[in-house]
């Protein structure tokens, strides 16, 4: 990969001018609140902007600041995050909020090095907060920026490699160093430039299909466009093939109440509620025996529709049985709880189980 990639002042000014004219109206943009930048960046990891927009507003209404996030009961936090996936993000948000309250007087630090010491904040998120919220001249390279710069410089290296990200961070840092006067004259420039790079990748230099080169402010400088390489750049190696797990859910109920299991406090879907399940494809007879092993007397069993849920590295192929038992009384514990249909709405149940939750919500 070339170490001579140069972002010029003309590049940057044309890009920020394009951004001013074309940026989307987003609820976390231009609020002047570092909490909004931090929260939106965490939410946008692995999640589409269109989905985050509504969830961000709802989350902010419930938890308007770092102090309220730090104090939020964990079950309520998980409920507020429900449907977003990657629940460890929410847990790290709260850990970070608590640390900010205890060690930084309730205010997010401005500099990258301190931000990166906080839970759930890596190099990109630290750079984004520092640049966008505090106008510091630091790089923030996400997937959109990787794609834009890979095409701008016709870089044929695999953008999943850490060395590529590091090189582009260095290119941006060098641009800031070469244009100290510009930044001094326009203190908000790092915020504008950072957001403009991301927005160009989101709206114009898109990942799938043809990029919209005719409306790109860098169309005359883009080496990939000049060399007709936009369909092959960026280069991105394949992810590891997903592992498929056959899982059987036992939806155990005694008439009005359901038995819910609380998952362990670490690992996949940690601390969230689920219908009892095992990582096997059980027949109805085996499902009855599994239920009886929990101490229940089975009255009826009914097969429910199959379902599938895709995580990043694995897929659950789910078989489900509704199992009617005589009585769930006295079965709740730290690992289990009982819930009626209305209470199912209030508990944090991951979207992996929504096909079955919704089955009862809509009956």
Long-range contacts (C-beta under 8 A, 24 or more apart in sequence): 1-155, 1-157, 1-163, 1-164, 1-167, 2-153, 2-155, 3-167, 3-170, 5-149, 5-152, 5-153, 5-155, 5-167, 5-168, 5-171, 6-171, 6-174, 6-175, 7-171, 7-172, 7-174, 7-175, 8-175, 9-178, 9-179, 9-182, 11-218, 11-221, 12-175, 12-179, 12-182, 12-189, 12-193, 14-217, 14-218, 15-193, 15-196, 15-197, 15-200, 15-217, 15-218, 16-189, 16-192, 16-193, 16-196, 17-217, 18-196, 18-200, 18-217, 19-192, 19-195, 19-196, 19-199, 19-200, 20-192, 22-199, 22-203, 23-195, 23-196, 23-199, 24-49, 24-199, 24-203, 26-53, 27-53, 27-56, 27-57, 27-60, 28-56, 29-195, 33-133, 34-107, 34-108, 34-129, 34-133, 34-134, 35-65, 35-66, 35-108, 36-60, 37-128, 37-129, 37-132, 37-133, 38-108, 38-121, 38-125, 38-129, 38-133, 39-93, 41-125, 41-128, 41-129, 42-89, 42-92, 42-93, 42-120, 42-125, 43-84, 43-89, 45-86, 45-89, 46-85, 46-86, 46-312, 47-84, 47-85, 47-86, 49-202, 51-84, 52-84, 55-83, 55-84, 66-97, 66-100, 66-101, 66-106, 66-107, 66-108, 67-97, 67-101, 67-106, 69-93, 69-94, 69-97, 70-94, 70-97, 70-98, 70-100, 70-101, 74-271, 75-347, 75-348, 78-271, 78-272, 78-348, 79-346, 79-347, 79-348, 81-348, 82-348, 82-349, 82-350, 82-351, 83-351, 83-354, 85-350, 85-351, 87-269, 87-270, 87-271, 87-272, 87-350, 88-120, 88-270, 89-120, 91-270, 91-271, 92-119, 92-120, 93-120, 95-119, 95-120, 96-120, 96-121, 108-133, 110-134, 110-136, 111-136, 112-136, 112-138, 123-169, 127-169, 127-194, 128-194, 131-190, 131-191, 131-193, 131-194, 132-191, 132-194, 132-195, 133-191, 135-187, 135-188, 135-189, 135-190, 135-191, 136-190, 137-173, 137-176, 137-183, 137-189, 137-190, 138-173, 138-176, 138-190, 139-168, 139-169, 139-170, 139-172, 139-173, 140-194, 140-198, 141-165, 141-168, 141-169, 141-172, 142-198, 142-201, 143-201, 143-207, 144-197, 144-198, 144-199, 144-200, 144-201, 144-202, 144-205, 145-197, 145-198, 145-201, 146-234, 147-201, 147-205, 147-207, 147-234, 148-197, 148-200, 148-201, 148-205, 148-218, 149-197, 150-224, 150-233, 150-234, 150-235, 151-205, 151-211, 151-222, 151-223, 151-224, 151-225, 151-229, 151-230, 151-233, 151-234, 152-218, 152-221, 152-222, 152-223, 152-224, 153-223, 154-223, 154-224, 154-226, 154-227, 154-229, 154-233, 155-233, 155-234, 156-233, 156-235, 157-235, 158-235, 158-236, 158-237, 159-234, 159-235, 159-236, 160-236, 160-237, 239-312, 239-313, 240-313, 242-310, 242-311, 242-312, 242-313, 242-314, 242-315, 243-313, 243-314, 243-315, 244-314, 244-315, 244-317, 245-279, 245-314, 245-315, 245-316, 245-317, 246-279, 246-280, 246-281, 246-317, 246-319, 247-277, 247-278, 247-279, 247-280, 247-281, 247-316, 247-317, 247-318, 247-319, 248-277, 248-278, 248-280, 248-281, 248-282, 248-287, 248-290, 248-318, 248-319, 248-320, 248-321, 249-274, 249-275, 249-276, 249-277, 249-318, 249-319, 249-320, 249-321, 249-353, 249-356, 250-275, 250-276, 250-277, 250-278, 250-287, 250-290, 250-291, 250-320, 250-321, 250-323, 251-275, 251-276, 251-304, 251-320, 251-321, 251-322, 251-323, 251-356, 252-276, 252-291, 252-294, 252-296, 252-323, 252-325, 252-328, 253-322, 253-323, 253-324, 253-325, 253-328, 254-324, 254-325, 254-326, 254-327, 254-328, 254-329, 255-324, 256-340, 256-341, 257-328, 257-338, 257-339, 257-340, 258-338, 258-339, 258-340, 258-344, 258-360, 259-328, 259-331, 259-336, 259-338, 260-336, 260-337, 260-338, 260-339, 260-347, 260-349, 261-335, 261-336, 262-334, 262-335, 262-336, 262-337, 268-311, 269-350, 269-352, 272-348, 272-349, 272-350, 273-337, 273-347, 273-348, 273-349, 274-349, 274-350, 274-352, 274-353, 275-320, 275-353, 275-356, 277-318, 281-317, 281-319, 282-319, 282-321, 284-321, 287-321, 287-323, 288-323, 291-323, 291-325, 295-331, 296-323, 296-325, 296-326, 297-325, 297-326, 298-323, 298-324, 298-325, 299-324, 299-325, 299-326, 300-324, 304-356, 304-359, 305-355, 305-359, 307-355, 307-356, 309-351, 309-352, 311-352, 316-352, 320-356
